[in-house]
Amino acid sequence: MGGAGSLSATLSARNLKLWTDYSGSDPETGYGGDVRSDFQSQPPPTYFTLRVNLGF
């Protein structure tokens, strides 16, 4: 009694790199008609998530 029966870990990451040749901060923001504007817009942050599952 008291021992773990299973353990798993998952590491994921999002928004690691801009995969286009777009020179602005984020190619998916700032559409206003036919003109694209990055004024006062922030790109999505890069973040990592670690999930640990422990089964008893």
N, C-alpha and C positions, 0 to 999 in steps of 0.2 A: 504494500500500500504506500502511496505517496510518490511513486515514480511516474515519469512521463511516458506515455505510450507512443507519441509521435511528435516530431518537430519539423517544421518547414519554414523557410525564409524566402522572401521575394523582394528583390530590389528593382525599382523602376525609375525612369527618368523621363522628363518631358521638356520640350523646347530647348534641345541641346545646341542646335545650329540652324541658321537660316540657309535653306537649301536652294535658294534662287540667287540671281545676280542683282537683286534689288538693293539699292544703296541706302534706303531709308531704314527706320527702326523696325517696322512691321508692315509687310505688304498687304495685310488683311484689314488695316485700319484706314480711316480718313477718306472714304469715298464720298464725294459730293458732286454728282453728275459725272462728267468726263474728267474731272480734275482730282488727282490724288493728293492729299495733304497730310503730312505727319506732324503738323504744328501742335505742340502740347499733347502729344500722344506717347504713351509708354509701350514698349514691346512686352509681350507676355514673359513672365519670369521663367528662368530655368530652375527646376526644382527636382529633388530626389525624394523618393518614398521608400521606406524599408518597412516591410510587414513581416511579423513573426507570428506563427501559429503554433501553439503548444496544446497537444491533446493529452488528456489523462485517462 
